[in-house]
Amino acid sequence: MAVSPHASASPSAHTGTIAAADAVELAVVERGGFVESRHIGAALVLDPEGVTALALGDVDAPILPRSSMKPLQALGCLTAGAELDGERLVLATASHSGTDRHVDVVREILAQGGVSEDDLGCPPAWPGDGATRDELIRDLGQRQRIRMTCSGKHAAMLLACSVNGWDLAGYLDPAHPLQVHIREVVERLTGSRVTTTAIDGCGAPVYAMSLTSLGRAVHRIGTSSERSPFALHRAAGTLVRTAREHPWAIEGDGMPDTIVMERLGVFTKFGAEGVMIMVAPNGTTVVVKVLDGSRRATTAISLALLERVGALPADQVADTLARLPLAVSGGGRDVGRIRATV
């Protein structure tokens, strides 16, 4: 298969993300009242109509959205003919923690397409869920592709290939018909042409885009109606509703994305290297990039921004933050906290 001009084998149009000089402080880590660390980056908030309500830092520099791009990829699979609903649809856009419950749904997607775990192109991994990982190790288990956090997305991609009769072995190549279609969907949702393609941690293509472009896409997805005359928007409306109905599937019980979706009804999807997207029930949208690549403050930052613009009530945000892993420990007790400063 010929290599696409979008492929990462050729020099990228962009060689880096937001410069530190163009970033702002988004959060701090406090230990005993002392600010030990600072997280800098950029963030964008769009109001329910999609108008910029707040821009912090350089929101027009490119970033790699990583797994925050999964909703766009899932919509690419749906519009390519993959028929997914319920928990199967959520797993297609999830970064799951590899529990047996998650894996059972991924196997259902694979069976639907008549493909096997061996067809998955994501790397073998231990489950992110500690209890599941410990049990596998006790049973002398091995790393498995289906336990990898992105296996649901890959299963959905294989399903789309199966229904179209496309080659399974090369489904991750940027020039493969499926990836070409996904890229076109990404461009349609972002309103921007893809100029830089890289390879994500799971092996799938990931496209550089600005927070402005990502925010536009996420807002369109988060405010789409299942009654829209456009198939892409109907699919987006179904995806968001279904994720809110099955929040356990988006990540896992006790995990940040699941907690936020369960308690606040916010559609949320983290990405590696400090990326976060959220859409509040009223359509207010937040996209965040933390420059040091840490995830630990991104949920707190995003919720603080939604509260700041009035999209979420302060008491509900505070209650949700109290359930997230934001405590700083010392000597076996809490001695500080990760705190958003936006």
Summary of the structure (lengths in Angstrom):
residues: 342
radius of gyration: 19.3
end to end distance: 47.3
largest distance: 60.0
contacts: 1237
relative contact order: 0.18
helix: 41%
strand: 19%
